[in-house]
Amino acid sequence: MKAFLQRKGIEPSFHQYVVKALSFMALGLFSSLIIGLIMETVGEQLVSPFYEPAGEALISMGQLAMDLSGPAIGIAVAYGLGAPRLVLFSALVSGAAGGELAGPAGSFLAALLSTEIGKLVSQETKLDIIVTPFVTIASGWTAAMLVGPPIGEGIRQFGIFIMWATEQQPFIMGVLVAVLMGLALTAPISSAAIAFMLELEGVAAGAATVGCAAQMMGFAASSYRENGVSGVIALGLGTSMLQIANIAKNPRILLPPTLAAAVIGPLTTVVFVMENNPAGAGMGTSGLVGPIMTIRTMGTEQFVWFGIISLQIVGPALVSLLFSEWFRKIGWIRPGDMAIEKS
């Protein structure tokens, strides 16, 4: 059996089903729902006031992209799991079914289960072109019907609890949400996928945004002497996951941005009361999605702009830089510890 599963490319493991599959789910989300939200927001807020036809076009494109998020997740997860061609294409239907019945979490589960089941029958019969899509779609639809709704609802309820707890204890939860979501962003686990499955909104999403931004802007500022301007762009607007290899060598370099998240998180929930949506909650400053989604959620008032600049960009960079300089002085961080490879 083990040899058969290996031949089929099926490797049941935490890394395969959580780390890898969630990471590819996030790519599917970004290529549909998140970019759609960005296009719609830019069309509404920035383009329509000056040239309405172009703004309407962007809004229409964005809405179409958002409507196709389920199929995009299905294909992304199947691709990430190394699905054969017929399984890959059929996973589009699995993702659509899961999304319709249980949202992003349903798309993920339906695509994951149908991909692995589809692999089992792929190229096993002379009627592969019929059998493989049939089995993949049927298993995806069944998973979407039976497994997706209860699991999706359970995850959603947990997200509701997090948002409720953040409103009841904004200081404590501001620290916890910011720190944990920031760590998820830097770790090889998709914070974007987590935010969408939990359906984080409101001040909890605001704290999550700041936590993710703290990792990105924190590492960008802390490692400036090693990585320069290109590092600021790669880490601050790209991803703090570029530091994973360095974290493995010296875990203490993770402390400055994490402490920055702990400091600024409660400022977000208690003092500024910044809000966001699921798309911004798990992205931080990557592609400026966090700030853009903050504007979408809260509007374009001066207070919002001040909150974005101070809490998502400047604040995390300064706090992390201060901690990193202290750690350099006491020898916890050494020269070159945060240098990233130049491609």
Disulfide bonds with the S-S distance in Angstrom:
none
